[in-house]
């Protein structure tokens, strides 16, 4: 499956996506200059070290290029998904259920899209999977060496993204409430967590601070934990947390719905879910009728970063991002609220399943718990809860939800595999198949369209730099392009120009024509979702003429 997806999307291209331009520059500092780079382009950033080391190994083997760095992340995605498959099988899932769970992760549009970048999301996700697999196996086999290996992967995750601190926190919580800790020893595991994972990570953060780079204490999201409640007040801050929770639950529920759908038949036998399902369905039908009749015009809104309209990005160009012009197919409201309905139904199912798990954990005797609730299930759910709690306090982009999705998939499969296996290869599996087919078409098609667009954008950038000899900072080539070539901390945004380090706008790259600009050249690309498009090279005659007039005045 991975081979077909990679062949169809095609990872080749010397262009950057989203924030990975700053990570490419950081790796250049390490490999070429031998220095310690900043870990992000803003205030603070990810730890980044493991991510850079992983990419560095590939550049030593295959040469330095953005394509090689992108392939390094793809390799991590494949290794992570194979480990995920093994983890689900070791948790008790049948081959069919483990394959469905792993496919749900791989075809998640957030996971798949980030697999074709040099972003840290997939490196972190892979290390998280390795850590959960090793720690779970160590607890199952009462093997401290395996637990130590899992904590070593935890250190790797911490040195990629600081939020990996959730792993030792969740491990301690799980051992306090699960009897498996009696066999292996609570305090030895706590000691190992501190020595293997936490102390080396804190030492690295301290070294970054001393060497003048960006440590955890410089990160803007850390400051936001204190700043937001003080600025917004109780009511405003409560609203902010509710909005983050509401959006996050909706996204995660949809992303893991192919597996959760296997529980619908069993849950429908419960009165509370049956009432919930019927109420939500009636409201949805009424809403759809009102939309078709033009009585209501509800908003179509996606959260920030990767998913937008009906595509995968981000497309960080002036027309699409700053001016927010729609240059691609936009999902109609009636289809958007079908997705919203499906996510809402799945949310109800997840809440009931979590309630069932917690009831078994806290209500049954130790002996009953030992027999019915696995350590893997408890550990994964604790990880997801702590991680989600941190996101609520700090804020997040949609791609930050990838770990929540994979942790909840581990939890629900390891907790309900007996019930889920009964739904496989039966009529009860139809909702799961329909949802994963829809997600696969959107994910694979959307990532293909993004890569196709980026390829054409790279051609337009090369045309201006090589054929027209335009300096990079004298044009607006998009966020990643100007970030890589023109970033500087003391930059001051100029009126009318994009905020991403554009000194002057002699030329502008966009996905369509704009008033006040002359179209000089077009670079077409093909999309799976309608319609085909092109990158427009736009000449800013006003900027050029003003520059010439200014030179004449000075002469």
PyMOL commands that set and color helices and strands:
alter all, ss='L'
color gray80, all
select helices_A, chain A and resi 2-9+20-33+49-62+66-90+95-106+109-114+121-141+144-158+162-177+180-184+186-210+216-218+220-255+257-268+271-293+318-322+333-363+366-372+375-394+398-423+427-467+472-474+479-486+541-554
alter helices_A, ss='H'
color red, helices_A
select strands_A, chain A and resi 307-308+311-312+475-476+507-510+518-525+533-539
alter strands_A, ss='S'
color yellow, strands_A
deselect
rebuild
show_as cartoon
